[in-house]
Amino acid sequence: MSNKISVITVVYNDITNIRQTMDSFFDQTWPEKEYIVIDGGSTDGTVDVIKEYADRLAYWCSEKDDGIYHAMNKGLQHCSGDWVNVLNSGDLYASSRSLELAITKAPDISQADVIYGDSIERSDECGDVYKRTSDISQMAFGPIYRHGSSLVRTSVQKTHPYDLSQAATYGYALDWLMIYRLYSEGARFQKTDTAIEIYQLEGASYGLEQNLKYNRMVITGRPLTLTDRLSIKKFMAVERIKKSNFYRWLLALLTEYTLNDVLPHIPSWTIRRFVMKRMKMKIGRGTFIAKRNYIMTPQQLTIGEHSHINRGCTIDARGGITIGANVSVSYNVSIMTGSHDYNSTSFRGRFLPIRIDDYAWIGNNAVIQQNITIGRGAVVCAGAVVTKDVPPFSVVAGVPARSIGQRRKNLNYQCKGFMPFA
């Protein structure tokens, strides 16, 4: 199989965003791809932009349609690839390698009907925030991934078009209706370990309460009951509390002041570990975190078994940090998932994940920047600044970090850094 990907963009009067979205497609490194653009009869200049790319498009049209899902179905009829992805106007791919990584990081695409990945949520208030997907079993309770962060096998998608006959009932949730039907019918879903899409939070499906209603109706296949409505109201009340200043201060008291000002004075790792776990930090058996580290957003930090974090480290987990087993993090290391887009006129924040795999060793005073993977057994030498992925068993040093050697692969040890009162 070539694993050719057919990408559909649906647009209507969006001259502000259409060029950036189309460029995001053409920047993709995956060579086996085709682009289909369905315009709903725009009158604001969008069509003029599309025409500039016309000789690079597999198909495009500009004509009145009956809404976004009708347009998607029209695009589907012109797909000739093995997979279908939807990139709506205003959305972007997370990187130039998004389609490539979606294919190459899937466990076994020959056994998949749907490949789904992570997303990056973009908003004026919070900036770019990485959103991880969860286990496919959670689909029984609601969507676990964004529609645009998935590839559906074309033969499957064409037998499951968006059901326009249900538009009056499910509104903008016809994509979720399609996905849930695939799940209910036993379609094979595979998680690919990459972010595929950047989406605007203020999109067509923004509105938490309405989303919850549609989600519940899709899952149950019936109108909302009184119990359903009360459950949704209860959930919304909790969400309002979470957005209140009271909750903000309470959360800061626990995850900022208690974690970084109180716990460092407690000379008992057993007590500190107990409190950290109550803060939703995931800490594996045998792992030890020394006193006087600065940790941000502990609920986004996962550490495997028998790893060791020395003193003086700054661990910014706002974008999510995953540290494997038997990892040694030396003194005064900075692991930073937060940053800013310096080309953004609003200085937009960016919070992207970091992954440090098993047996990696991070030397003292090293800096690991956002959106980086440190491979299994890799070594980051003291003072290095890591700006790109480090392959497994590589030894890197310098500013920026560059490869200076290779480490032996037959590693078999546990980090044992525990000391009383440390």
N, C-alpha and C positions, 0 to 999 in steps of 0.2 A: 504493500500500500504506500502511496505517496503522502498520505495524511494531508492532502490539500484542504485548506480552510477557506470557506466562503464566508465573508463578512458582510453583513447587511447594516447599512446606516439609514435610518428613517429621519426625515427632517421636514420642518415647515416653518418658513419665515424665521430663520435663525442665522442671519448673516454674521452675527457677533461671534458665533462659535463654530460654524460649519468648517471653515478652513482649518482650524486647529485640530478638529476631529479627523478630517480627511488626512492631514499630514501625519497624524498619529498612526494611521493605518500604513501609509507608504513608508514610514520609518521602521516598520517591523522587519527584523532580520530573517524571519522564516520565509524561505523562497516560494514554497508551495502555497500560494494564496490568490484569491480573487476578490474584487470589491464590487458591491452592488449598492447603489444609492437610489432610494425611493423618496422623491420630493412630493409633497402634497399640493403642489400648485402655488409655490411661494411667489410673492409679489414685492419682496423687500431687497432683492439683489442676490438672494441665495442661489438662484439658478445660474447667475452669471459666474459665481465662484465654482459651481459644479462643472460648468462647461470648460473651465480651465484645465480640468483633470479628465475630460471626456475620453481622450485616447488611451487612458490608463485604466478605465473602468470596464468590467465585464458586462455591466448593464446599468443603465440609469434611465429614469423617466421623471417627468414633472407633470402631474395631473391630479385632479381632485380625487380624494379617497374618503373612506368612511372611518378614518381614525387610525391611530398608531398600529393597532393589531391587524387591521385590514392591509395597511401598507407593508407590515412584516410578512404577511402571507403572500403578498404580491412578489416581494423580494425572494421569498423561499422558492417560488416557481422557477427562478432563474439561477439557482445554486447548482453548480456542477462539482463541488468539492466533496470530500469525505466527511467534513465537519462543518457545522454552521455556528457562527458567533454573531451576536447582535451588539453593535457599537452605536448607540443613539447619539444624535447631534448634541454636543455639549459634554459628552463623556470622552475619556482618553484611555489609552493603554498605560499601564503603570510604568512600563519601560519599553525601550525599543526591542527587547527580547521577550516580551510577554507571551506572544503566540508560540515562539520557539520553546520557552520553558514550560508552557502549558502542555505541550506535546512530549517533550523529552523528560520531564519530571513526573509524568503519570506512571504509576507502577507497571501497568500492562495494558496499553490502549487497545490491543487486539481483543481484550475482554471487557471493553467499556462501551456503554451506550451514551453516557454523559460524563464529561470531564469537568470538574468544578474546582475553582481556586479561591484565593483570598481577594480582598478588594481594598482600595484606599478611599476613604470618605473625605470629601473636600467641602469645607464650609467657611464662611467669613469669620465665624465666631471661634472655631477650634482649629482651623487650618486643615492640613492633610493628616488623617489619622488612620493607621492600619487596622483593618477589620478582619480578624481570623474567622474562618468557617469552623464548624464543629462536626462531630461525628454524624454520619448519614442517618443513623437511627433517630436523631433528633428531628428529622424531617416530619415525623409523626405529629409534632407539636407546632410546626411552622417553618417558614423558609430559613435555610441555614446559609445560603449564599446568594449573591446578586445575580440576576439573570445575565447581565453582561459579562460576568466572570465565569462563564461556562461555555463549553463547546458540546453541541449535541450532534450525534452521528446523523448525517443527512438523511439516510434511509429511515431512521426513526423519526426525525423531525417532520419529514414529509407525510408520514402516516399519522402524525399528531400535530396538525396545524393549530393555530390559535382559534378557539371555538367562538366565533363571532355571534352565534345564536345565544350565548350566555352573557353578552356584553351588558345588558340591562341589569343583570343580577350581580355580576362580579366587577363591573367597571374596569379600572386600570389594573386589576389583578388577574387578567387572563393569562399572563405569562406564568404566574404561580399556579393557576389552575392546570395549565399544560404540564408543568414540572411535577406537580403532585400526582397527576394521573400516571405519568411515567413511573413515579415511585411506587404507586399503588399496584401497578401492573407488573412490577418486578424488574424494571429496567436496571441495568448494571451501572452504578455510579462509582467513579473513582476520583479521589482527591489528588490534585496536583499541588506540589509544594511551592507555590509562587503566587504573587498577586497579579491578577490579570487586568483589572479595570480600575480607573479613577472615576468616581461618579460624584456629581453635584448633589449635596444633601437636599437642596431645594428643587428636586426634580418632580416629575409628574406624579410619582407615588409617595411624595412626602406628606405625612399626616398620620401620626402614630395610631390614634384611636380608630380611624377608618381602616388602616392596615390590619389592625387586630380583628375588626369585624369581618373583613374579607377573608383573612386567614382562617378564622374559625368556620366560616361558611364553606370554604373550600374543603377543609378537613372533614367536616361532618356531613357535607352534601345536603344540608337542610337550612332553612331560615334560622336566624338567631332566636334562642329561647330566652326567657326571663333570666334564667341562671347564667346564660352566656353574657347577657348584657350587664348583669351585676358584677360578674367576674372581670369584665373589661373595665367597668367603672372603678372597681377596686384597684386594678393595675394602674389606671391612669392617675388615681389619687396618690399612689406610691411614687409614681414618676414625678408628679408635681412637688412632692416633698423633697425628692432628690435634687430638684432644681432650686430649692429654697436656700436662702442665706444660712438658715439654721443648720441644714444638712451639710452645706459647704464647710462651715466652721467645725461641725462635729467630725466630719471626715478628715479635715486637716489636723484636728486634735489627735486623732488616732494614727493616721498614716504619715504625718509630718512630725508633730511635736513628740508624741510618744515614741515613735520608731527611731527618730534621729537625735532626740535630746534626752529622753528618759532611759531607754533601753541600753545605750552605751555605758551607762553607769552601773548596770547590773552585771556583776562578775559571774554569772551563771548562764552557760549556753543553753542548758535545759529550759530555763525560764524564758530566755530570749527567743528560742525556737518555738516554744508554745505560743507566745504572743504573736510572733510573725505568722505562724500558721493561721491564727485567728483572723489575721488581716488578709487572708486568702493567698499568701505567698506559698508556692509549692516547693517544698524542700525534701529532697530524697534522703533515705536512710544513710547514716554515716557522714553526711555533709556537715561542714563547720563553717560558720561565718564569724570572723573575729569582731571585736568591739570597734566602735568609732569608724564605721563606714557610713556614707550618706546614700540613702536609698530613696528613690522617687517612684511612686505608684507600685507598691509591693504586690498588689493583686495581679500585676502584669508580668511578674517575675517567676520563672520556673527553673529550678536547679535539680539536676539528677543526683544519683547516689555517689557518696564518697568524693565529693568535690570540696575545694577549700578556697575561701576568699579571705585574703589577709587584710590588715588594717589600712585605713586611709583611702579606700576606693570610693569613687563616685559611680553609682549604678543608676542610671536614668532609664527606668523601664516604662516610660510613658507610651512608647511605641511597641512595647513587648520585647522581652529578652528571654531566650531559652538557652540555658547552660546545661550541657550534658553531664555524663558521669565521669568521675576521675579527672576533673578539670582543675587545674591550679591557676588561681588568679593572684598575682603577686601584689606587693604593697603599692598603693597610690595609683592604681590603674583607673582610667576613666572609660566607662562604657556608655556611650551617649546615643540614645535613640532620638533625641529632640534636636531640632535645628530650625532654620528659616530659609525660605526661598528668597535669596537676595535680589532677584529680578522682579519680585512681586511688588507692586505699588503699595500694597497694604502690609508688606513684610510678613507674609503669610507663614505661619508655623508649619513644620513638617515633622511628623512623628512616625518613624519607620523602624521596623524590627531589626534585631541583631540575634544571630544564632552562633553559639560556640559549641562545637561538637565534642564528643567524648575524647578524653586524653589530651586535649589541647592545653598548652601552657602559655600564659600571658605574662611577660616579664614586667618588672616594676616600672612605673611611670609610663607605660604604654597607653595609647589612646585608640579606642575602637570606635569608629564613626558609624552612623546609622546606615541601615540597609546593607549590612555586611554579614557574610557567613564565614566563620573560621572553621575550616575542615577538621575532620578527625585527626588527632595526633599532631596537629600543626603547632609550631612554636613562633610566638611573636616576641622578638627580642626586646630588651629593656629600652625604653624611650622611643620605640617605633610608633608611627602614626599610620594606622591602617585605613586606607581610603577605598580599597576594593577587596573582593573576596580572596581568601587565602586557601589554596587547594589543600587537600588532606596531606599530612606529613611534610608539608613545606616548612622551611625555616625562613622567616622574613625579618628584615631590620631596616632602619633608616626612616627618613622623612621625605617623601612618603615611603611606606614600607615596600621593599622589593625582595625578591627571593635571593637568598645567599646559600642555600643548601637544602638537603633532604634529611629527614629523620628516619630512623629504623621503624619498621612497621609491626614488629612482633612485640607490641607493648602489652604488658599484663601486670598492672599495679593498681593500688588504691591510694588516693591522697589521704594522709593521716596528719592533719595539721592541728588537731585538738590539743590545747594546753589548759590546765586549770587556771581560772580567773582571766583567761584571755578573751 
